[in-house]
Amino acid sequence: MINKYKKTKKCPYCDSNNIIKYNQYKNKQIYFCKKCGKKYTYYNFKNETYKSNFLNVAISYYNLGNTVNETVKLINKNFNIKVSKSSVYLWINQYSKICNFKKIRKDILKNYKNKTEIIESKIFKHGGKKYNFAFHRPKLEILCTNFIPLLKFILKIKEKCPNDFFNKNHNSSQLKLDIKPRKEGRFNQVCKIANFALEGCLSNDKRHEILKNFMIINDKRTIACEVPVWFWEKYFNLGISGHIDVIQIRRGNIYIMEYKPENSKENDKNLASKLFLYAYGLSFRTKIPLTRFRCAWFNENNYYEFNPNEINFSFKFKNKLYFRKI
């Protein structure tokens, strides 16, 4: 969505007056805000000035395999504006450290001439809700060379997912584990891409969908989103199921990740419990040891992570107290 923005001396992101001229590119003045650290310029279309929220869409078009010229045509057509090739080229290069898929884009496109084969998706209707499962096939094949069972599992989900299991209310909230997660938050690459992807989002209802779609296209480590996972816990005779927001492969581990907005009502214990069960379930389905998994939740400002194999917890089930100690 593009917002009209009047040309003033205020920063279009935080409304601060503490801005300076940064440099020039292609005869356009670049500004820098000392308060929020954003760099920006003004683009005039049909005698009106717009804040360039749509630049993340342009970067996504490009990273989906379109040339710069094709990206310009798509932006101008879909947004009914007139943006130049030099502007799109500037955005792609200026934000390449955040949208780091650009580093592997060239090599991937050598083997995937058909752009429609890059991302595969399917909408699942589970428990009265829609989940847009998607995976990036080239990244899946490149990053999962040491996790072949995970690759095979994700490739088969579209045909093998037991929809009835999900619709019988076998969800992860049935078994709430008393986990005390580490609360040392930090700001990292995941936060940066979340912040960038959600800058132009004005609807809280769409934040999850926009972020996950943006990460799977533009983050070089994200292989899949909204991944259904399910298992039957024989010890308790209980079914567990859910959908993993984001799966990444980095540092030789599989990261099970959940986006948690700042205003989320879900507490950290319940979130950590859910993430542990997702990791446990995916380990069960793929036969990959739990030691190769990491669990994390994040938003635009903080990132928290824990190793599910090192977690002690307790939980009550049918009025009995159980413990798991490492």
TORNU-244761 format. One record per residue (C-alpha): residue in one letter; x, y, z. Coordinates in nm, 3 decimals. Example, Ala and Ser with C-alpha at 12.3 -4.5 7.8 and 13.67 -1.06 7.14 Angstrom:
! residues 2
+------+---------+---------+---------+
| resn |       x |       y |       z |
+------+---------+---------+---------+
|    A |   1.230 |  -0.450 |   0.780 |
|    S |   1.367 |  -0.106 |   0.714 |
+------+---------+---------+---------+
***
This chain:
! residues 326
+------+---------+---------+---------+
| resn |       x |       y |       z |
+------+---------+---------+---------+
|    M |   0.000 |   0.000 |   0.000 |
|    I |   0.130 |   0.346 |  -0.087 |
|    N |   0.060 |   0.637 |   0.142 |
|    K |   0.044 |   0.995 |   0.022 |
|    Y |   0.310 |   1.197 |   0.195 |
|    K |   0.350 |   1.572 |   0.176 |
|    K |   0.702 |   1.692 |   0.110 |
|    T |   0.818 |   1.838 |   0.442 |
|    K |   1.136 |   1.841 |   0.649 |
|    K |   1.005 |   1.560 |   0.869 |
|    C |   1.115 |   1.198 |   0.843 |
|    P |   0.837 |   0.996 |   0.670 |
|    Y |   0.902 |   0.702 |   0.905 |
|    C |   0.911 |   0.857 |   1.254 |
|    D |   0.811 |   1.224 |   1.194 |
|    S |   1.136 |   1.346 |   1.345 |
|    N |   1.280 |   1.682 |   1.241 |
|    N |   1.634 |   1.560 |   1.308 |
|    I |   1.726 |   1.482 |   0.947 |
|    I |   2.024 |   1.567 |   0.729 |
|    K |   2.111 |   1.546 |   0.362 |
|    Y |   2.302 |   1.221 |   0.313 |
|    N |   2.415 |   1.213 |  -0.049 |
|    Q |   2.275 |   1.215 |  -0.403 |
|    Y |   2.200 |   0.936 |  -0.645 |
|    K |   2.089 |   0.990 |  -1.003 |
|    N |   2.010 |   1.356 |  -0.930 |
|    K |   1.787 |   1.261 |  -0.637 |
|    Q |   1.860 |   1.379 |  -0.284 |
|    I |   1.898 |   1.104 |  -0.023 |
|    Y |   1.810 |   1.200 |   0.338 |
|    F |   1.916 |   1.041 |   0.666 |
|    C |   1.713 |   1.049 |   0.989 |
|    K |   1.933 |   1.063 |   1.300 |
|    K |   1.649 |   0.942 |   1.522 |
|    C |   1.540 |   0.619 |   1.349 |
|    G |   1.842 |   0.568 |   1.123 |
|    K |   1.638 |   0.543 |   0.802 |
|    K |   1.761 |   0.665 |   0.464 |
|    Y |   1.498 |   0.779 |   0.218 |
|    T |   1.420 |   0.998 |  -0.075 |
|    Y |   1.106 |   1.148 |  -0.229 |
|    Y |   0.950 |   1.026 |  -0.549 |
|    N |   0.713 |   1.249 |  -0.743 |
|    F |   0.439 |   1.076 |  -0.938 |
|    K |   0.175 |   1.274 |  -1.126 |
|    N |   0.243 |   1.589 |  -0.926 |
|    E |   0.201 |   1.408 |  -0.593 |
|    T |   0.468 |   1.282 |  -0.357 |
|    Y |   0.446 |   0.933 |  -0.208 |
|    K |   0.633 |   0.757 |   0.065 |
|    S |   0.813 |   0.465 |  -0.102 |
|    N |   0.656 |   0.183 |   0.102 |
|    F |   0.624 |  -0.023 |  -0.214 |
|    L |   0.999 |  -0.066 |  -0.258 |
|    N |   0.985 |  -0.396 |  -0.065 |
|    V |   0.736 |  -0.519 |  -0.327 |
|    A |   0.979 |  -0.419 |  -0.601 |
|    I |   1.261 |  -0.613 |  -0.432 |
|    S |   1.034 |  -0.917 |  -0.404 |
|    Y |   0.947 |  -0.900 |  -0.774 |
|    Y |   1.318 |  -0.892 |  -0.855 |
|    N |   1.410 |  -1.179 |  -0.623 |
|    L |   1.134 |  -1.392 |  -0.775 |
|    G |   1.340 |  -1.396 |  -1.094 |
|    N |   1.225 |  -1.086 |  -1.281 |
|    T |   1.480 |  -0.857 |  -1.446 |
|    V |   1.501 |  -0.493 |  -1.338 |
|    N |   1.303 |  -0.393 |  -1.648 |
|    E |   1.034 |  -0.652 |  -1.576 |
|    T |   1.021 |  -0.536 |  -1.214 |
|    V |   0.969 |  -0.174 |  -1.323 |
|    K |   0.682 |  -0.277 |  -1.551 |
|    L |   0.515 |  -0.479 |  -1.274 |
|    I |   0.542 |  -0.195 |  -1.021 |
|    N |   0.412 |   0.068 |  -1.262 |
|    K |   0.123 |  -0.154 |  -1.369 |
|    N |   0.016 |  -0.287 |  -1.029 |
|    F |   0.054 |   0.044 |  -0.841 |
|    N |  -0.052 |   0.273 |  -1.125 |
|    I |   0.259 |   0.487 |  -1.090 |
|    K |   0.569 |   0.565 |  -1.292 |
|    V |   0.894 |   0.462 |  -1.128 |
|    S |   1.228 |   0.465 |  -1.308 |
|    K |   1.467 |   0.177 |  -1.370 |
|    S |   1.741 |   0.364 |  -1.180 |
|    S |   1.518 |   0.392 |  -0.871 |
|    V |   1.446 |   0.019 |  -0.866 |
|    Y |   1.814 |  -0.056 |  -0.919 |
|    L |   1.897 |   0.171 |  -0.625 |
|    W |   1.650 |  -0.005 |  -0.394 |
|    I |   1.776 |  -0.353 |  -0.487 |
|    N |   2.136 |  -0.265 |  -0.408 |
|    Q |   2.069 |  -0.035 |  -0.111 |
|    Y |   1.881 |  -0.308 |   0.080 |
|    S |   2.079 |  -0.611 |  -0.035 |
|    K |   2.227 |  -0.664 |   0.314 |
|    I |   1.877 |  -0.695 |   0.462 |
|    C |   1.724 |  -0.879 |   0.167 |
|    N |   2.027 |  -1.106 |   0.140 |
|    F |   1.874 |  -1.352 |  -0.109 |
|    K |   2.038 |  -1.131 |  -0.373 |
|    K |   2.371 |  -1.296 |  -0.282 |
|    I |   2.255 |  -1.634 |  -0.416 |
|    R |   1.997 |  -1.512 |  -0.670 |
|    K |   2.225 |  -1.535 |  -0.975 |
|    D |   2.333 |  -1.894 |  -0.906 |
|    I |   1.977 |  -2.006 |  -0.835 |
|    L |   1.833 |  -1.858 |  -1.154 |
|    K |   2.088 |  -2.050 |  -1.362 |
|    N |   1.910 |  -2.372 |  -1.268 |
|    Y |   1.555 |  -2.235 |  -1.247 |
|    K |   1.463 |  -2.070 |  -1.574 |
|    N |   1.091 |  -2.104 |  -1.502 |
|    K |   1.004 |  -1.846 |  -1.232 |
|    T |   0.684 |  -2.029 |  -1.142 |
|    E |   0.888 |  -2.325 |  -1.011 |
|    I |   1.077 |  -2.124 |  -0.749 |
|    I |   0.804 |  -2.108 |  -0.484 |
|    E |   0.539 |  -2.376 |  -0.437 |
|    S |   0.240 |  -2.333 |  -0.210 |
|    K |  -0.090 |  -2.479 |  -0.097 |
|    I |  -0.368 |  -2.343 |   0.120 |
|    F |  -0.475 |  -2.577 |   0.399 |
|    K |  -0.804 |  -2.530 |   0.583 |
|    H |  -0.744 |  -2.659 |   0.934 |
|    G |  -0.968 |  -2.594 |   1.231 |
|    G |  -1.173 |  -2.336 |   1.044 |
|    K |  -0.866 |  -2.129 |   0.951 |
|    K |  -0.666 |  -2.093 |   0.631 |
|    Y |  -0.290 |  -2.159 |   0.633 |
|    N |  -0.084 |  -2.073 |   0.328 |
|    F |   0.192 |  -2.334 |   0.334 |
|    A |   0.479 |  -2.243 |   0.102 |
|    F |   0.837 |  -2.345 |   0.039 |
|    H |   1.123 |  -2.211 |  -0.174 |
|    R |   1.233 |  -2.511 |  -0.380 |
|    P |   1.586 |  -2.390 |  -0.477 |
|    K |   1.677 |  -2.290 |  -0.120 |
|    L |   1.525 |  -2.612 |   0.011 |
|    E |   1.746 |  -2.819 |  -0.220 |
|    I |   2.060 |  -2.616 |  -0.148 |
|    L |   2.030 |  -2.578 |   0.229 |
|    C |   1.895 |  -2.924 |   0.310 |
|    T |   2.185 |  -3.127 |   0.172 |
|    N |   2.258 |  -3.234 |   0.531 |
|    F |   1.888 |  -3.268 |   0.616 |
|    I |   1.751 |  -3.486 |   0.335 |
|    P |   1.463 |  -3.623 |   0.551 |
|    L |   1.344 |  -3.265 |   0.609 |
|    L |   1.361 |  -3.195 |   0.235 |
|    K |   1.155 |  -3.505 |   0.158 |
|    F |   0.903 |  -3.423 |   0.432 |
|    I |   0.839 |  -3.070 |   0.302 |
|    L |   0.815 |  -3.185 |  -0.060 |
|    K |   0.548 |  -3.441 |   0.032 |
|    I |   0.334 |  -3.220 |   0.258 |
|    K |   0.099 |  -3.102 |  -0.016 |
|    E |  -0.014 |  -3.459 |  -0.085 |
|    K |   0.051 |  -3.632 |   0.248 |
|    C |  -0.081 |  -3.389 |   0.510 |
|    P |  -0.357 |  -3.562 |   0.716 |
|    N |  -0.616 |  -3.283 |   0.717 |
|    D |  -0.861 |  -3.476 |   0.936 |
|    F |  -0.600 |  -3.494 |   1.212 |
|    F |  -0.583 |  -3.113 |   1.226 |
|    N |  -0.958 |  -3.072 |   1.218 |
|    K |  -1.005 |  -3.287 |   1.529 |
|    N |  -0.862 |  -3.016 |   1.754 |
|    H |  -0.532 |  -3.194 |   1.812 |
|    N |  -0.343 |  -2.868 |   1.865 |
|    S |  -0.029 |  -2.781 |   2.056 |
|    S |  -0.220 |  -2.583 |   2.320 |
|    Q |  -0.359 |  -2.906 |   2.466 |
|    L |  -0.026 |  -2.984 |   2.628 |
|    K |   0.115 |  -2.673 |   2.794 |
|    L |   0.469 |  -2.728 |   2.913 |
|    D |   0.607 |  -2.519 |   3.198 |
|    I |   0.917 |  -2.388 |   3.022 |
|    K |   1.115 |  -2.092 |   3.149 |
|    P |   1.276 |  -1.953 |   2.834 |
|    R |   1.579 |  -1.730 |   2.838 |
|    K |   1.476 |  -1.363 |   2.819 |
|    E |   1.796 |  -1.212 |   2.681 |
|    G |   1.666 |  -1.044 |   2.370 |
|    R |   1.888 |  -0.921 |   2.091 |
|    F |   1.853 |  -0.741 |   1.761 |
|    N |   1.974 |  -0.940 |   1.461 |
|    Q |   1.924 |  -1.002 |   1.090 |
|    V |   1.581 |  -1.158 |   1.149 |
|    C |   1.463 |  -0.841 |   1.324 |
|    K |   1.599 |  -0.626 |   1.042 |
|    I |   1.411 |  -0.810 |   0.772 |
|    A |   1.092 |  -0.809 |   0.983 |
|    N |   1.122 |  -0.434 |   1.034 |
|    F |   1.178 |  -0.376 |   0.664 |
|    A |   0.901 |  -0.607 |   0.546 |
|    L |   0.638 |  -0.456 |   0.776 |
|    E |   0.715 |  -0.086 |   0.726 |
|    G |   0.430 |  -0.037 |   0.480 |
|    C |   0.180 |  -0.267 |   0.653 |
|    L |  -0.109 |  -0.077 |   0.810 |
|    S |  -0.325 |  -0.381 |   0.890 |
|    N |  -0.245 |  -0.595 |   1.196 |
|    D |  -0.439 |  -0.884 |   1.045 |
|    K |  -0.200 |  -0.906 |   0.750 |
|    R |   0.132 |  -0.868 |   0.931 |
|    H |   0.199 |  -1.241 |   0.968 |
|    E |   0.115 |  -1.317 |   0.606 |
|    I |   0.318 |  -1.027 |   0.466 |
|    L |   0.622 |  -1.107 |   0.679 |
|    K |   0.628 |  -1.478 |   0.600 |
|    N |   0.586 |  -1.419 |   0.227 |
|    F |   0.860 |  -1.157 |   0.231 |
|    M |   1.103 |  -1.379 |   0.422 |
|    I |   1.057 |  -1.681 |   0.200 |
|    I |   1.129 |  -1.465 |  -0.108 |
|    N |   1.403 |  -1.234 |   0.019 |
|    D |   1.586 |  -1.409 |   0.304 |
|    K |   1.850 |  -1.656 |   0.191 |
|    R |   1.806 |  -1.886 |   0.494 |
|    T |   1.425 |  -1.919 |   0.501 |
|    I |   1.308 |  -2.235 |   0.328 |
|    A |   0.940 |  -2.266 |   0.423 |
|    C |   0.650 |  -2.107 |   0.610 |
|    E |   0.321 |  -2.221 |   0.765 |
|    V |   0.455 |  -2.576 |   0.773 |
|    P |   0.205 |  -2.823 |   0.921 |
|    V |   0.346 |  -3.063 |   1.178 |
|    W |   0.164 |  -3.341 |   1.360 |
|    F |   0.233 |  -3.643 |   1.579 |
|    W |   0.059 |  -3.877 |   1.819 |
|    E |   0.204 |  -3.891 |   2.167 |
|    K |   0.149 |  -4.257 |   2.261 |
|    Y |   0.251 |  -4.205 |   2.622 |
|    F |  -0.046 |  -3.974 |   2.680 |
|    N |  -0.267 |  -4.104 |   2.398 |
|    L |  -0.285 |  -3.747 |   2.272 |
|    G |  -0.261 |  -3.591 |   1.926 |
|    I |  -0.051 |  -3.276 |   1.877 |
|    S |  -0.058 |  -3.056 |   1.568 |
|    G |   0.016 |  -2.702 |   1.455 |
|    H |   0.171 |  -2.482 |   1.189 |
|    I |   0.529 |  -2.352 |   1.207 |
|    D |   0.549 |  -1.985 |   1.107 |
|    V |   0.899 |  -2.000 |   0.957 |
|    I |   1.169 |  -2.264 |   0.909 |
|    Q |   1.527 |  -2.155 |   0.849 |
|    I |   1.850 |  -2.345 |   0.796 |
|    R |   2.156 |  -2.171 |   0.938 |
|    R |   2.471 |  -2.252 |   1.132 |
|    G |   2.415 |  -2.620 |   1.063 |
|    N |   2.081 |  -2.633 |   1.246 |
|    I |   1.709 |  -2.626 |   1.172 |
|    Y |   1.538 |  -2.319 |   1.320 |
|    I |   1.172 |  -2.339 |   1.418 |
|    M |   1.057 |  -1.977 |   1.440 |
|    E |   0.747 |  -1.783 |   1.540 |
|    Y |   0.667 |  -1.417 |   1.483 |
|    K |   0.538 |  -1.258 |   1.804 |
|    P |   0.428 |  -0.891 |   1.773 |
|    E |   0.507 |  -0.653 |   2.057 |
|    N |   0.138 |  -0.632 |   2.151 |
|    S |   0.080 |  -1.008 |   2.145 |
|    K |  -0.122 |  -1.149 |   2.435 |
|    E |   0.053 |  -1.487 |   2.416 |
|    N |   0.295 |  -1.523 |   2.706 |
|    D |   0.650 |  -1.647 |   2.663 |
|    K |   0.593 |  -1.977 |   2.845 |
|    N |   0.308 |  -2.082 |   2.617 |
|    L |   0.503 |  -1.973 |   2.311 |
|    A |   0.813 |  -2.166 |   2.422 |
|    S |   0.593 |  -2.470 |   2.488 |
|    K |   0.445 |  -2.453 |   2.141 |
|    L |   0.786 |  -2.412 |   1.976 |
|    F |   0.929 |  -2.707 |   2.168 |
|    L |   0.639 |  -2.930 |   2.059 |
|    Y |   0.683 |  -2.819 |   1.697 |
|    A |   1.053 |  -2.905 |   1.710 |
|    Y |   0.978 |  -3.236 |   1.884 |
|    G |   0.710 |  -3.317 |   1.627 |
|    L |   0.928 |  -3.233 |   1.330 |
|    S |   1.212 |  -3.435 |   1.480 |
|    F |   0.971 |  -3.727 |   1.516 |
|    R |   0.844 |  -3.700 |   1.160 |
|    T |   1.187 |  -3.665 |   0.998 |
|    K |   1.392 |  -3.880 |   1.240 |
|    I |   1.640 |  -3.591 |   1.266 |
|    P |   1.779 |  -3.569 |   1.625 |
|    L |   1.637 |  -3.294 |   1.842 |
|    T |   1.995 |  -3.174 |   1.896 |
|    R |   1.989 |  -3.033 |   1.541 |
|    F |   1.693 |  -2.806 |   1.614 |
|    R |   1.671 |  -2.456 |   1.758 |
|    C |   1.355 |  -2.270 |   1.863 |
|    A |   1.312 |  -1.894 |   1.835 |
|    W |   1.055 |  -1.616 |   1.842 |
|    F |   1.103 |  -1.264 |   1.717 |
|    N |   0.957 |  -0.930 |   1.612 |
|    E |   1.094 |  -0.606 |   1.469 |
|    N |   1.292 |  -0.527 |   1.785 |
|    N |   1.390 |  -0.851 |   1.961 |
|    Y |   1.495 |  -1.209 |   1.895 |
|    Y |   1.492 |  -1.493 |   2.151 |
|    E |   1.630 |  -1.842 |   2.100 |
|    F |   1.668 |  -2.168 |   2.290 |
|    N |   1.793 |  -2.521 |   2.231 |
|    P |   1.497 |  -2.761 |   2.276 |
|    N |   1.729 |  -3.047 |   2.368 |
|    E |   1.862 |  -2.855 |   2.669 |
|    I |   1.526 |  -2.756 |   2.817 |
|    N |   1.396 |  -2.885 |   3.150 |
|    F |   1.024 |  -2.850 |   3.202 |
|    S |   0.726 |  -2.980 |   3.395 |
|    F |   0.361 |  -3.016 |   3.299 |
|    K |   0.034 |  -3.144 |   3.432 |
|    F |  -0.169 |  -3.397 |   3.240 |
|    K |  -0.487 |  -3.556 |   3.375 |
|    N |  -0.406 |  -3.427 |   3.722 |
|    K |  -0.060 |  -3.585 |   3.721 |
|    L |   0.264 |  -3.387 |   3.732 |
|    Y |   0.538 |  -3.487 |   3.489 |
|    F |   0.897 |  -3.369 |   3.455 |
|    R |   1.156 |  -3.368 |   3.180 |
|    K |   1.512 |  -3.319 |   3.304 |
|    I |   1.827 |  -3.325 |   3.096 |
+------+---------+---------+---------+
***
